[in-house]
Amino acid sequence: SSGINAEWPLRPGEVGDRVQFVCRIHAQPKPSVIWMRNSEEVVSGNKSVITTKTMDETTTVSKLVIESVESEDEGMYVCLATNVAGSNIENAALTVNDPNKDIPVTSVSILEGDSVTLACVAAGPVTWNLDQVPLSPGSRFVFVENNLVISDSTIYISGIYTCKEDTINRKRYDVKITAVNGGLSDWDTWSPCVGVGCGVGQKTRTRQCNSPTPSSNGVDCVGDLTEKDECDIPCRSEWSDWTQWNGCSADCGGGYQSRNRVCITQGNNGTCTAPGSGTEVRNCNTKPCSVNGQWSDYSAWSDCSVTCGDGVRTRTKTCDNPAPAAGGNYCEGQGSETKTCSGPVCPTHGNWGEWSGWSSCSVDCGKGVKSRERVCDNPEASDGGDPCAGSAMEFDECIKPDCDEEGKFTEWSDWTECHSECGAGTQSRARECVAKKKRTQDSDVTCAGQLSQFRVCDNECVEITSAPESIFLNKGETAILECEVSDGEVIWYKGGEELFEEENVRI
């Protein structure tokens, strides 16, 4: 079952209005809905928007909205609902009040591929539509001021072209682009006269169906594209031009090269009567060939260059197998090669190193001696080599100022240890009276002052609070002996002699 309630525009539309058609369908099962205008289906596009929604199990609502209506949108609109039970329709007529409706349409007819300019006079900017669809500039449509230039036309862009200023139509053109019928070009020039032998021959010329070429189902050209005619072939024999010389048969040392030509004969049963030959030969590359040098075989290895130690053995070869000639390259690589050889270890003879600097003089005053030394290590004698010849030391006389008899003290020695292990005792220190300068002769010298000094010292007695203990150890074992004192230095004794740290004693 089905039924339709329609809501249509109640008055004529104005150009630019938004027009809406609503179709409410009560049917089960759900129907399909299409909209039609003047028996042609309307689909959603740039201007028309169709929406269809199911409201509940039996109600479907379909809407057709036309944005910015124009006079071209007038007509009979139909809402057609169909399901398995059948179909139902509602229709209504739409009229549009368009002040531009009566603008005349200018007819323009051009051939496919031609160009045309559609003029439009308006105060402000304009837009161009083709069958109500806005045009965009591109390679085929070019906007020049308010005019539209159509290039490279095809039959598929025929239609109503409208120039609009805002919502007002300023100019309308009905452009018809028709197919192109084929046209014949001019005849080409005649071909050369050809035939068998000499006498009567035949020549040919052609033309093309390209002035213009038929397109878009245009009619093809009428007439032959090829024409033939008789012609006269004279009897003759003549040579063609010589070909280029071919490559020389040898790069050097003398070769040959040739060139050819063809006898062009007409008549005479194909016999060539032209004087001369069809082939010519000449010498080439007569200069001697260069010879690159090649090595001979190696000679036998020479004897070792030394009788002891490391040496070398050598063998040679010569660039004469063959030798280079006539600018040829010399042999690549070296003409000799070596390898190591060795004999017994060579003895190394000793040689002295550099002398050291002279020592200081043996005296500070008078006549003394200075010395310098050298070492036989440059190199050391080895493997049976001879030691250095000569002395390792050298002496020379040195003279200082004359000596005097007055002496001087050396620095005091450190104080000795206190001579008492416990309680009061004494300590001493000493110094020597020596000559102020080293001298060669012995003589007494005197110094003013003491040669030794003494002072009282006191070692605090330390009470040992523990009794001696006996410890028995096996050989190789370690014993740790402890001694605690309240203050003072600890000294260990063994058998009455003081102990010091050794390899097996640590204190």
Disulfide bonds with the S-S distance in Angstrom:
Cys23-Cys79 2.22
Cys120-Cys163 1.84
Cys193-Cys231 1.76
Cys198-Cys235 1.60
Cys209-Cys221 1.80
Cys248-Cys284 1.90
Cys252-Cys289 1.73
Cys263-Cys272 1.82
Cys304-Cys341 1.99
Cys308-Cys346 1.77
Cys319-Cys331 2.02
Cys361-Cys398 1.92
Cys365-Cys403 1.85
Cys376-Cys388 1.86
Cys418-Cys457 1.91
Cys422-Cys461 1.34
Cys433-Cys447 1.83
